[in-house]
C-alpha cells in the first residue's frame, strides 16, 4: 500500500487534524443493534454492532476522548470493515460516552487496561476470531493492555492496531497544554460533554468525589486537559496526581512486552506528541509494525481515499492472521 501523503492543499498538522471529520461525512455504518453490558462493578457500557453475525472475523474498535460510534474514524473504519466482507464490527463505548451517564463515580481514562481486558474477553467468549483497534485515548488504553503480560493478550485477540496513541503521556500532557494546542483542550472541555458530565457526576456522587479529593472548584477552573487531568481524571481513578497518571499510562517503554502482531500508526507531525518519543524499529519486538508517516496530524490522515482505514485493514487482514 502506498505511504500516506497529505494533499498539497492541506498543509500542517493542525489543518490535517481539524479537517479529517469532513472527509468521513460520506462514510456510514448501519449499526443493527446496541447492547448494554453490565460491568464487574455493576456499572454498564453500551456496545454498537454492525455487519453479518456469521462473519468469521470481529473487529472491536476503542474510541478516543469523548468519542462514540459516530466519530469520524469509527465511521471510516467501520465502513471499511463492512465493505470488505467477512467482518463484523463492534464499538464499545467507554463509560458515559453512549449518551447516558454511567452508574458510578468513575469514568474512563487512557491507562484503563483492566477495562479493556474485561471488554475484549467478553467479546472473545462470543466470537472465535477477535481483532482490536483503538484511536487516540482508545489506542493508548489498548496498547497498555497489550503490553501487560498479566493480561495474556495473545490468547484473546489475533491482531491489533493503535492509531495516534499518546505513547508517552508525560510528553503528551506537556505538549497539549501549551501554545495553540490549548485550543484542543478548550474544545474538549467546553464543546463536548466532558466537563458537563463531570459536574453532573459530582452532584450525583458528592461523598465519593470528596473522599477522593476531587474539588468542584478545581474542575470548574480547569481550562486545559492537563488541568482537567489534575483536578479530576487522576484523583477519581486512584492516581496520586496527573504526573502519576501520565507516567503509569505511558506505553512507549513497555512495547517490548507485546506478543500480539500490532500496527503502531502515528503521524510524525502529530500536534499532541513530539516526534522524538516515537520508537525506532530496533527498539521494539518483531511483533510490532511501526508506520510513522511524515504527515497526518492527530487521528487525521485526511483524504487519499480513507487512507487510515485502508491501512488499518491492510494490516489486520493479513493472510497470515
C-alpha contacts under 8 A as a table, 3 or more apart, distances in Angstrom:
res1	aa1	res2	aa2	distance
1	X	311	X	7.48
1	X	314	X	7.82
3	X	293	X	7.00
4	X	293	X	6.07
4	X	295	X	7.41
4	X	296	X	7.67
4	X	301	X	7.35
4	X	304	X	7.66
4	X	307	X	6.94
5	X	293	X	7.73
5	X	294	X	7.92
5	X	295	X	6.73
5	X	296	X	7.87
5	X	304	X	7.75
6	X	10	X	6.52
6	X	11	X	7.46
6	X	16	X	7.79
6	X	295	X	6.16
6	X	296	X	6.49
6	X	301	X	7.02
6	X	302	X	7.07
6	X	303	X	7.29
6	X	304	X	7.77
7	X	10	X	5.46
7	X	11	X	7.61
7	X	303	X	6.93
7	X	304	X	7.70
8	X	11	X	6.32
10	X	15	X	6.19
10	X	16	X	6.18
11	X	15	X	6.48
11	X	16	X	7.07
12	X	15	X	5.65
12	X	16	X	6.30
12	X	269	X	7.85
12	X	295	X	7.68
12	X	297	X	7.64
13	X	16	X	5.14
13	X	17	X	6.08
13	X	269	X	5.67
13	X	270	X	6.14
13	X	271	X	5.96
13	X	295	X	6.94
13	X	296	X	6.56
13	X	297	X	4.39
13	X	298	X	7.50
14	X	17	X	5.08
14	X	18	X	6.01
14	X	271	X	6.75
14	X	297	X	6.43
15	X	18	X	5.13
15	X	19	X	6.00
15	X	297	X	7.72
16	X	19	X	5.71
16	X	20	X	6.23
16	X	295	X	8.00
16	X	296	X	5.75
16	X	297	X	5.15
16	X	298	X	7.67
16	X	300	X	5.80
16	X	301	X	6.60
16	X	302	X	6.24
17	X	20	X	5.77
17	X	296	X	7.09
17	X	297	X	4.74
17	X	298	X	5.21
17	X	299	X	6.58
17	X	300	X	4.79
17	X	301	X	7.61
17	X	302	X	7.90
18	X	21	X	7.20
18	X	300	X	7.60
19	X	22	X	5.46
19	X	23	X	7.15
19	X	300	X	7.66
19	X	302	X	7.01
20	X	23	X	5.47
20	X	24	X	7.06
20	X	72	X	7.50
20	X	299	X	7.76
20	X	300	X	4.95
20	X	301	X	6.75
20	X	302	X	4.76
20	X	303	X	7.75
21	X	24	X	5.31
21	X	25	X	6.72
21	X	71	X	7.88
21	X	72	X	5.02
21	X	73	X	7.62
21	X	300	X	7.93
22	X	25	X	5.46
23	X	26	X	7.34
23	X	302	X	6.26
23	X	303	X	6.32
23	X	306	X	7.70
24	X	27	X	5.04
24	X	72	X	5.45
24	X	73	X	7.43
24	X	75	X	6.90
24	X	76	X	6.06
24	X	306	X	7.83
25	X	28	X	7.84
25	X	72	X	7.43
27	X	75	X	5.63
27	X	76	X	5.68
27	X	79	X	6.22
28	X	75	X	5.69
28	X	76	X	7.54
28	X	78	X	7.97
28	X	79	X	5.98
29	X	50	X	7.06
29	X	75	X	5.82
29	X	78	X	6.05
29	X	79	X	5.42
29	X	82	X	7.95
30	X	50	X	6.14
30	X	51	X	7.94
31	X	34	X	7.73
31	X	48	X	6.29
31	X	49	X	5.31
31	X	50	X	4.40
31	X	51	X	7.60
32	X	48	X	7.70
32	X	49	X	5.90
32	X	50	X	5.39
32	X	51	X	7.62
33	X	48	X	6.00
33	X	49	X	5.58
33	X	50	X	7.36
34	X	46	X	6.53
34	X	47	X	5.45
34	X	48	X	4.48
34	X	49	X	6.30
35	X	46	X	5.60
35	X	47	X	5.12
35	X	48	X	6.55
36	X	44	X	6.55
36	X	45	X	5.80
36	X	46	X	4.50
36	X	47	X	6.33
37	X	44	X	5.44
37	X	45	X	5.41
37	X	46	X	6.22
37	X	47	X	7.48
38	X	42	X	5.94
38	X	43	X	5.83
38	X	44	X	4.47
38	X	45	X	6.75
39	X	42	X	5.26
39	X	43	X	5.09
39	X	44	X	5.15
39	X	45	X	7.11
40	X	43	X	7.29
42	X	103	X	7.81
43	X	102	X	6.40
43	X	103	X	5.29
43	X	104	X	6.21
44	X	95	X	6.94
44	X	102	X	6.49
44	X	103	X	7.24
45	X	92	X	6.85
45	X	93	X	6.01
45	X	94	X	6.39
45	X	95	X	5.59
45	X	96	X	7.71
45	X	98	X	7.80
45	X	102	X	7.77
46	X	92	X	5.93
46	X	93	X	5.56
46	X	94	X	7.94
46	X	98	X	6.32
47	X	90	X	6.66
47	X	91	X	5.55
47	X	92	X	4.19
47	X	93	X	6.06
48	X	69	X	6.97
48	X	90	X	5.64
48	X	91	X	5.26
48	X	92	X	6.43
49	X	88	X	7.58
49	X	89	X	5.86
49	X	90	X	4.57
49	X	91	X	6.67
50	X	78	X	7.98
50	X	82	X	7.82
50	X	88	X	6.04
50	X	89	X	5.16
50	X	90	X	6.40
51	X	55	X	7.55
51	X	82	X	5.98
51	X	87	X	6.67
51	X	88	X	4.56
51	X	89	X	6.06
52	X	55	X	5.43
52	X	86	X	7.90
52	X	87	X	7.30
52	X	88	X	5.81
53	X	88	X	6.51
55	X	58	X	7.22
55	X	85	X	7.81
55	X	86	X	4.77
55	X	87	X	5.14
55	X	88	X	5.65
56	X	86	X	5.83
56	X	87	X	6.47
56	X	88	X	7.81
56	X	128	X	7.84
56	X	129	X	6.77
57	X	86	X	6.27
57	X	87	X	4.87
57	X	88	X	6.20
57	X	127	X	7.95
57	X	128	X	7.84
57	X	129	X	5.23
57	X	130	X	6.28
57	X	131	X	7.36
58	X	87	X	5.62
58	X	88	X	4.70
58	X	89	X	5.76
58	X	90	X	7.33
58	X	127	X	7.14
58	X	129	X	6.20
58	X	130	X	4.98
58	X	131	X	5.99
59	X	81	X	7.92
59	X	87	X	7.00
59	X	88	X	6.29
59	X	89	X	4.99
59	X	90	X	6.22
59	X	130	X	6.11
59	X	131	X	4.76
59	X	132	X	5.60
59	X	133	X	7.27
60	X	89	X	6.20
60	X	90	X	4.91
60	X	91	X	5.75
60	X	92	X	7.45
60	X	120	X	7.90
60	X	130	X	7.27
60	X	131	X	6.19
60	X	132	X	4.81
60	X	133	X	6.24
61	X	74	X	7.42
61	X	89	X	7.80
61	X	90	X	6.44
61	X	91	X	5.10
61	X	92	X	7.14
61	X	132	X	5.96
61	X	133	X	4.80
61	X	134	X	5.41
61	X	135	X	7.88
62	X	91	X	6.37
62	X	92	X	6.54
62	X	93	X	7.39
62	X	94	X	7.99
62	X	132	X	7.87
62	X	133	X	6.26
62	X	134	X	4.45
62	X	135	X	6.46
62	X	138	X	4.72
62	X	139	X	6.89
62	X	142	X	7.65
63	X	66	X	7.90
63	X	67	X	5.34
63	X	68	X	6.11
63	X	69	X	7.69
63	X	71	X	7.85
63	X	74	X	7.27
63	X	91	X	7.67
63	X	93	X	7.24
63	X	94	X	7.80
63	X	134	X	6.03
63	X	135	X	5.55
63	X	136	X	7.29
63	X	137	X	7.06
63	X	138	X	4.97
63	X	139	X	7.73
64	X	67	X	5.07
64	X	68	X	7.87
64	X	134	X	7.57
64	X	135	X	5.48
64	X	136	X	4.97
64	X	137	X	4.53
64	X	138	X	4.91
64	X	139	X	7.51
65	X	136	X	7.37
65	X	137	X	5.74
65	X	138	X	7.58
66	X	97	X	6.12
66	X	188	X	7.69
66	X	192	X	7.06
66	X	193	X	7.53
66	X	194	X	6.77
67	X	70	X	7.62
67	X	71	X	5.70
67	X	93	X	7.99
67	X	97	X	6.82
68	X	71	X	5.40
68	X	74	X	7.48
68	X	91	X	7.81
68	X	93	X	6.11
68	X	97	X	6.31
68	X	98	X	6.56
69	X	74	X	5.69
69	X	75	X	7.07
69	X	91	X	6.10
69	X	93	X	7.49
70	X	74	X	6.28
70	X	75	X	6.12
71	X	74	X	5.19
71	X	75	X	6.30
72	X	75	X	5.23
72	X	76	X	6.20
73	X	76	X	4.98
73	X	77	X	5.96
73	X	135	X	7.83
73	X	299	X	7.44
73	X	309	X	7.76
74	X	77	X	5.28
74	X	78	X	5.68
74	X	91	X	7.98
75	X	78	X	5.12
75	X	79	X	5.75
76	X	79	X	5.26
76	X	80	X	6.17
76	X	306	X	6.86
76	X	309	X	6.01
77	X	80	X	5.09
77	X	81	X	6.25
77	X	308	X	7.98
77	X	309	X	4.81
77	X	310	X	7.89
77	X	312	X	7.92
78	X	81	X	5.08
78	X	82	X	6.36
78	X	89	X	6.24
79	X	82	X	5.24
79	X	83	X	6.10
80	X	83	X	5.15
80	X	84	X	6.29
80	X	309	X	6.40
80	X	310	X	7.07
80	X	313	X	7.83
81	X	84	X	5.45
81	X	85	X	6.88
81	X	87	X	5.78
81	X	88	X	7.22
81	X	89	X	6.82
81	X	313	X	7.60
82	X	85	X	5.61
82	X	86	X	7.80
82	X	87	X	6.25
82	X	88	X	7.10
82	X	89	X	7.54
84	X	87	X	7.22
92	X	119	X	7.84
93	X	96	X	7.64
93	X	97	X	5.65
93	X	98	X	5.80
94	X	97	X	5.60
94	X	98	X	7.62
94	X	107	X	7.77
94	X	108	X	6.24
95	X	98	X	7.52
95	X	101	X	7.61
95	X	102	X	5.86
95	X	107	X	5.54
95	X	108	X	6.10
96	X	99	X	6.61
96	X	100	X	5.75
96	X	101	X	4.73
96	X	102	X	5.07
96	X	107	X	6.78
96	X	197	X	7.93
97	X	100	X	7.05
97	X	101	X	7.77
101	X	197	X	7.28
101	X	201	X	7.88
102	X	105	X	7.90
102	X	107	X	7.70
104	X	107	X	7.70
104	X	205	X	7.80
105	X	201	X	6.20
105	X	202	X	7.53
105	X	205	X	6.08
105	X	208	X	7.09
105	X	209	X	7.34
105	X	236	X	7.77
106	X	236	X	6.26
106	X	237	X	6.53
107	X	237	X	7.99
108	X	112	X	6.85
109	X	112	X	5.62
109	X	137	X	7.43
109	X	141	X	7.59
109	X	233	X	7.08
110	X	137	X	5.14
110	X	138	X	6.76
110	X	140	X	5.78
110	X	141	X	4.86
110	X	249	X	6.30
111	X	140	X	7.01
111	X	141	X	5.08
111	X	144	X	6.36
111	X	245	X	7.65
111	X	248	X	6.98
111	X	249	X	4.38
111	X	250	X	7.70
112	X	115	X	5.56
112	X	116	X	6.66
112	X	141	X	5.65
112	X	144	X	7.70
113	X	116	X	4.94
113	X	117	X	6.06
113	X	141	X	5.62
113	X	142	X	6.73
113	X	144	X	5.69
113	X	145	X	4.59
114	X	117	X	5.02
114	X	118	X	6.37
114	X	145	X	7.38
115	X	118	X	5.23
115	X	119	X	6.20
116	X	119	X	5.15
116	X	120	X	6.02
116	X	141	X	7.05
116	X	142	X	6.52
116	X	145	X	6.64
117	X	120	X	5.39
117	X	121	X	5.99
117	X	145	X	6.76
117	X	151	X	6.77
118	X	121	X	5.36
118	X	122	X	6.13
119	X	122	X	5.17
119	X	123	X	6.45
120	X	123	X	5.03
120	X	124	X	6.11
120	X	156	X	7.03
120	X	157	X	7.81
121	X	124	X	4.88
121	X	125	X	6.23
121	X	156	X	6.34
122	X	125	X	5.30
122	X	126	X	6.95
123	X	126	X	5.35
123	X	127	X	6.17
123	X	130	X	7.24
124	X	127	X	5.09
124	X	128	X	6.25
124	X	129	X	7.32
124	X	130	X	6.18
124	X	156	X	6.15
124	X	157	X	7.61
125	X	128	X	7.56
127	X	130	X	6.51
129	X	157	X	7.02
129	X	158	X	6.80
130	X	156	X	7.08
130	X	157	X	4.96
130	X	158	X	6.18
130	X	159	X	7.93
131	X	157	X	5.28
131	X	158	X	5.58
131	X	159	X	5.27
131	X	160	X	5.81
131	X	316	X	7.32
132	X	157	X	6.74
132	X	159	X	6.62
132	X	160	X	4.70
132	X	161	X	6.54
133	X	139	X	6.84
133	X	142	X	7.46
133	X	160	X	5.36
133	X	161	X	4.55
133	X	162	X	5.69
133	X	163	X	7.74
134	X	137	X	7.64
134	X	138	X	4.64
134	X	139	X	3.79
134	X	140	X	7.45
134	X	141	X	7.97
134	X	142	X	6.33
134	X	161	X	6.50
134	X	162	X	5.05
134	X	163	X	6.15
135	X	138	X	5.04
135	X	139	X	4.47
135	X	140	X	7.72
135	X	162	X	6.11
135	X	163	X	4.74
135	X	164	X	5.98
135	X	165	X	6.56
135	X	299	X	6.74
136	X	139	X	5.02
136	X	140	X	6.36
136	X	162	X	7.85
136	X	163	X	6.21
136	X	164	X	4.88
136	X	165	X	4.62
136	X	166	X	6.48
136	X	298	X	7.78
136	X	299	X	6.67
137	X	140	X	5.15
137	X	141	X	6.28
137	X	165	X	6.43
137	X	166	X	6.98
138	X	141	X	5.19
138	X	142	X	6.07
138	X	165	X	7.66
139	X	142	X	5.07
139	X	143	X	6.09
139	X	161	X	7.75
139	X	162	X	4.65
139	X	163	X	5.92
139	X	164	X	6.93
139	X	165	X	4.96
139	X	166	X	7.84
140	X	143	X	5.05
140	X	144	X	6.11
140	X	162	X	7.30
140	X	165	X	4.83
140	X	166	X	5.89
140	X	167	X	6.38
140	X	249	X	7.72
140	X	250	X	7.85
140	X	251	X	7.33
141	X	144	X	5.05
141	X	145	X	6.39
141	X	249	X	7.80
142	X	145	X	5.13
142	X	146	X	6.20
142	X	162	X	7.34
143	X	146	X	4.87
143	X	147	X	5.98
143	X	162	X	6.98
143	X	251	X	6.70
144	X	147	X	5.20
144	X	148	X	6.43
144	X	249	X	7.05
144	X	250	X	7.65
144	X	251	X	5.89
145	X	148	X	5.34
145	X	151	X	6.73
145	X	153	X	7.27
146	X	149	X	7.75
146	X	151	X	7.50
146	X	152	X	7.91
146	X	153	X	5.66
146	X	257	X	7.78
146	X	258	X	5.75
146	X	259	X	7.59
146	X	260	X	7.27
147	X	251	X	7.33
147	X	254	X	5.85
147	X	255	X	5.94
147	X	256	X	7.58
147	X	257	X	5.05
147	X	258	X	5.00
148	X	151	X	5.75
148	X	152	X	7.39
148	X	153	X	7.94
148	X	257	X	6.91
148	X	258	X	7.77
149	X	152	X	5.51
149	X	153	X	7.65
149	X	257	X	6.82
152	X	155	X	5.78
152	X	156	X	7.30
153	X	156	X	5.18
153	X	157	X	6.20
153	X	259	X	7.44
153	X	260	X	6.82
154	X	157	X	5.78
154	X	158	X	6.60
154	X	259	X	6.10
154	X	260	X	5.25
155	X	158	X	7.88
157	X	160	X	7.37
157	X	260	X	7.47
158	X	260	X	6.60
158	X	261	X	7.28
158	X	321	X	6.71
159	X	260	X	5.88
159	X	261	X	5.06
159	X	262	X	5.81
159	X	316	X	6.00
159	X	321	X	7.17
160	X	260	X	7.09
160	X	261	X	6.43
160	X	262	X	4.64
160	X	263	X	6.35
160	X	316	X	6.77
161	X	262	X	5.35
161	X	263	X	4.49
161	X	264	X	6.11
161	X	265	X	7.51
161	X	312	X	6.49
161	X	315	X	7.88
161	X	316	X	7.40
162	X	165	X	6.21
162	X	262	X	7.46
162	X	263	X	6.10
162	X	264	X	5.09
162	X	265	X	6.13
163	X	264	X	6.31
163	X	265	X	4.82
163	X	266	X	6.00
163	X	299	X	6.69
164	X	265	X	6.19
164	X	266	X	4.74
164	X	267	X	7.14
164	X	270	X	7.71
164	X	298	X	5.89
164	X	299	X	5.53
165	X	266	X	7.07
166	X	169	X	5.57
166	X	172	X	6.08
166	X	250	X	7.49
166	X	272	X	7.75
166	X	273	X	6.67
167	X	172	X	7.98
167	X	250	X	5.40
167	X	251	X	5.09
167	X	252	X	5.02
167	X	277	X	7.85
167	X	278	X	7.90
168	X	171	X	5.47
168	X	172	X	6.14
168	X	246	X	7.72
168	X	247	X	7.85
168	X	249	X	7.91
168	X	250	X	4.71
168	X	251	X	6.38
168	X	252	X	5.82
168	X	273	X	7.85
168	X	277	X	6.80
169	X	172	X	4.61
169	X	173	X	5.76
169	X	246	X	4.76
169	X	247	X	6.59
169	X	249	X	6.43
169	X	250	X	5.07
170	X	173	X	5.16
170	X	174	X	6.19
170	X	243	X	6.84
170	X	246	X	5.18
170	X	247	X	6.21
170	X	250	X	7.33
171	X	174	X	5.20
171	X	175	X	6.02
171	X	273	X	6.57
171	X	274	X	7.05
171	X	277	X	7.89
172	X	175	X	5.14
172	X	176	X	6.03
172	X	272	X	5.69
172	X	273	X	5.16
172	X	274	X	7.59
173	X	176	X	5.48
173	X	177	X	6.34
173	X	225	X	7.60
173	X	226	X	5.77
173	X	246	X	7.36
174	X	177	X	5.63
174	X	178	X	6.96
174	X	226	X	7.56
175	X	178	X	5.65
175	X	181	X	7.29
175	X	271	X	7.92
175	X	272	X	5.85
175	X	273	X	6.63
175	X	274	X	7.57
176	X	181	X	5.01
176	X	182	X	6.15
176	X	184	X	7.61
176	X	185	X	7.38
176	X	225	X	7.30
176	X	226	X	7.65
176	X	271	X	7.78
176	X	272	X	5.39
176	X	273	X	7.98
177	X	181	X	6.26
177	X	182	X	5.27
177	X	185	X	7.42
177	X	224	X	5.99
177	X	225	X	6.63
177	X	226	X	6.10
178	X	181	X	5.72
178	X	182	X	5.71
179	X	182	X	5.95
180	X	183	X	5.76
180	X	184	X	7.99
181	X	184	X	5.52
181	X	185	X	7.10
181	X	271	X	7.24
181	X	272	X	7.31
182	X	185	X	5.06
182	X	186	X	6.38
182	X	224	X	6.12
183	X	186	X	5.05
183	X	187	X	6.18
184	X	187	X	4.96
184	X	188	X	6.35
185	X	188	X	5.26
185	X	189	X	6.04
185	X	223	X	6.84
185	X	224	X	4.74
185	X	225	X	5.07
186	X	189	X	5.12
186	X	190	X	5.65
186	X	191	X	7.36
186	X	223	X	6.08
186	X	224	X	6.25
186	X	225	X	7.98
187	X	190	X	5.51
187	X	191	X	4.98
187	X	192	X	6.80
188	X	191	X	5.72
188	X	192	X	5.19
188	X	193	X	7.80
188	X	194	X	6.52
188	X	225	X	7.93
189	X	192	X	6.20
189	X	193	X	7.43
189	X	194	X	5.71
189	X	195	X	5.32
189	X	223	X	6.84
189	X	224	X	7.48
189	X	225	X	7.56
190	X	193	X	7.48
190	X	194	X	7.65
190	X	195	X	6.77
192	X	195	X	7.58
193	X	196	X	5.20
193	X	197	X	5.73
194	X	197	X	5.44
194	X	198	X	6.31
195	X	198	X	5.06
195	X	199	X	6.32
195	X	219	X	7.76
195	X	220	X	7.81
196	X	199	X	5.29
196	X	200	X	6.23
197	X	200	X	5.06
197	X	201	X	6.07
198	X	201	X	5.17
198	X	202	X	6.24
199	X	202	X	5.02
199	X	203	X	6.40
199	X	216	X	7.23
199	X	219	X	7.79
200	X	203	X	5.16
200	X	204	X	6.35
201	X	204	X	4.94
201	X	205	X	5.97
201	X	206	X	7.98
202	X	205	X	5.20
202	X	206	X	5.21
202	X	209	X	6.34
202	X	216	X	7.40
203	X	206	X	5.53
205	X	208	X	5.59
205	X	209	X	6.34
206	X	209	X	5.29
206	X	210	X	6.03
207	X	210	X	5.07
207	X	211	X	6.08
208	X	211	X	5.13
208	X	212	X	6.39
209	X	212	X	5.18
209	X	213	X	6.34
209	X	214	X	5.14
209	X	215	X	7.61
209	X	236	X	7.00
210	X	213	X	5.06
210	X	214	X	5.58
210	X	215	X	7.01
211	X	214	X	7.61
212	X	235	X	5.98
212	X	236	X	6.23
212	X	238	X	7.94
213	X	235	X	6.66
214	X	218	X	7.84
214	X	219	X	7.87
214	X	231	X	6.42
214	X	232	X	6.02
214	X	235	X	6.49
214	X	236	X	6.90
215	X	218	X	5.30
215	X	219	X	6.34
215	X	231	X	6.96
215	X	232	X	7.92
216	X	219	X	5.06
216	X	220	X	6.09
217	X	220	X	5.26
217	X	221	X	6.17
218	X	221	X	4.97
218	X	222	X	6.15
218	X	231	X	5.61
219	X	222	X	5.30
219	X	228	X	6.40
219	X	231	X	5.43
219	X	232	X	6.45
222	X	225	X	7.58
222	X	227	X	5.05
222	X	228	X	5.22
222	X	231	X	7.18
223	X	227	X	6.65
223	X	228	X	7.17
224	X	227	X	5.22
224	X	228	X	6.22
225	X	228	X	4.87
225	X	229	X	6.06
226	X	229	X	5.02
226	X	230	X	6.16
226	X	242	X	7.18
227	X	230	X	4.97
227	X	231	X	6.05
228	X	231	X	5.07
228	X	232	X	5.75
228	X	233	X	6.71
229	X	232	X	5.44
229	X	233	X	4.50
229	X	234	X	5.53
229	X	242	X	5.56
230	X	233	X	6.57
230	X	234	X	5.82
230	X	235	X	7.39
230	X	241	X	5.84
230	X	242	X	4.69
231	X	234	X	7.16
231	X	235	X	7.18
232	X	235	X	5.77
232	X	236	X	5.69
233	X	236	X	5.41
233	X	237	X	6.24
233	X	242	X	7.73
234	X	237	X	5.55
234	X	238	X	6.39
234	X	239	X	4.85
234	X	240	X	6.72
234	X	241	X	5.40
234	X	242	X	5.35
234	X	244	X	7.78
234	X	245	X	5.74
235	X	238	X	5.31
235	X	239	X	5.38
235	X	240	X	6.34
235	X	241	X	6.39
236	X	239	X	7.60
239	X	242	X	7.28
239	X	244	X	5.88
239	X	245	X	5.51
240	X	243	X	7.92
240	X	244	X	5.79
240	X	245	X	7.39
241	X	244	X	5.32
241	X	245	X	6.35
242	X	245	X	4.94
242	X	246	X	6.04
243	X	246	X	5.06
243	X	247	X	5.94
244	X	247	X	5.10
244	X	248	X	6.05
245	X	248	X	5.34
245	X	249	X	5.93
246	X	249	X	5.03
246	X	250	X	6.08
247	X	250	X	5.41
250	X	253	X	7.47
251	X	254	X	5.12
251	X	255	X	6.34
252	X	255	X	5.72
252	X	277	X	7.77
252	X	278	X	7.76
252	X	279	X	7.13
253	X	256	X	7.43
254	X	257	X	5.84
254	X	258	X	7.87
255	X	258	X	5.66
255	X	284	X	6.20
255	X	285	X	7.51
256	X	283	X	7.58
256	X	284	X	5.34
256	X	285	X	5.46
257	X	285	X	7.87
258	X	261	X	7.88
258	X	262	X	7.99
258	X	285	X	7.25
258	X	287	X	6.94
258	X	288	X	7.33
259	X	287	X	6.20
260	X	287	X	6.17
260	X	288	X	7.84
261	X	287	X	4.51
261	X	288	X	5.84
261	X	289	X	7.59
262	X	287	X	6.25
262	X	288	X	4.93
262	X	289	X	6.07
263	X	288	X	6.02
263	X	289	X	4.78
263	X	290	X	6.18
263	X	291	X	7.32
263	X	312	X	7.64
263	X	315	X	6.91
264	X	288	X	7.03
264	X	289	X	6.03
264	X	290	X	5.05
264	X	291	X	6.08
264	X	292	X	8.00
265	X	290	X	6.40
265	X	291	X	4.90
265	X	292	X	5.88
266	X	270	X	7.21
266	X	291	X	6.59
266	X	292	X	5.04
266	X	293	X	6.97
266	X	298	X	7.79
267	X	270	X	5.26
267	X	292	X	5.15
267	X	293	X	5.01
267	X	294	X	5.83
267	X	295	X	5.40
267	X	296	X	5.22
267	X	297	X	5.89
267	X	298	X	7.02
268	X	274	X	7.75
268	X	275	X	5.25
268	X	292	X	5.84
268	X	293	X	6.01
268	X	294	X	4.90
268	X	295	X	6.13
268	X	296	X	7.77
268	X	297	X	7.82
269	X	273	X	7.94
269	X	274	X	7.76
269	X	275	X	6.82
269	X	294	X	6.22
269	X	295	X	5.49
269	X	296	X	6.81
269	X	297	X	5.67
270	X	273	X	5.61
270	X	274	X	7.29
270	X	275	X	7.63
270	X	295	X	7.66
270	X	296	X	6.99
270	X	297	X	4.33
270	X	298	X	4.92
271	X	274	X	7.40
271	X	297	X	6.29
271	X	298	X	6.58
272	X	298	X	7.04
273	X	277	X	7.54
274	X	277	X	5.97
274	X	278	X	7.77
275	X	278	X	5.66
279	X	283	X	6.35
279	X	284	X	7.27
280	X	283	X	5.38
280	X	284	X	7.12
281	X	284	X	5.77
281	X	290	X	6.97
282	X	285	X	7.83
284	X	288	X	6.50
285	X	288	X	5.73
286	X	289	X	7.29
293	X	296	X	7.03
295	X	301	X	7.36
296	X	299	X	7.54
296	X	300	X	5.38
296	X	301	X	4.07
296	X	302	X	6.91
297	X	300	X	5.30
297	X	301	X	6.56
298	X	301	X	7.85
300	X	308	X	7.88
301	X	306	X	7.85
301	X	307	X	6.72
301	X	308	X	6.04
302	X	306	X	6.94
302	X	307	X	7.47
303	X	306	X	5.91
303	X	307	X	6.91
304	X	307	X	5.36
306	X	309	X	5.69
306	X	310	X	6.36
307	X	310	X	5.09
307	X	311	X	5.99
308	X	311	X	5.12
308	X	312	X	6.23
309	X	312	X	5.18
309	X	313	X	6.36
310	X	313	X	5.29
310	X	314	X	5.99
311	X	314	X	5.01
311	X	315	X	6.47
312	X	315	X	5.44
312	X	316	X	6.20
313	X	316	X	4.78
313	X	317	X	5.49
314	X	317	X	5.60
314	X	318	X	6.37
315	X	318	X	5.47
316	X	321	X	7.45
317	X	321	X	6.76
318	X	321	X	5.56
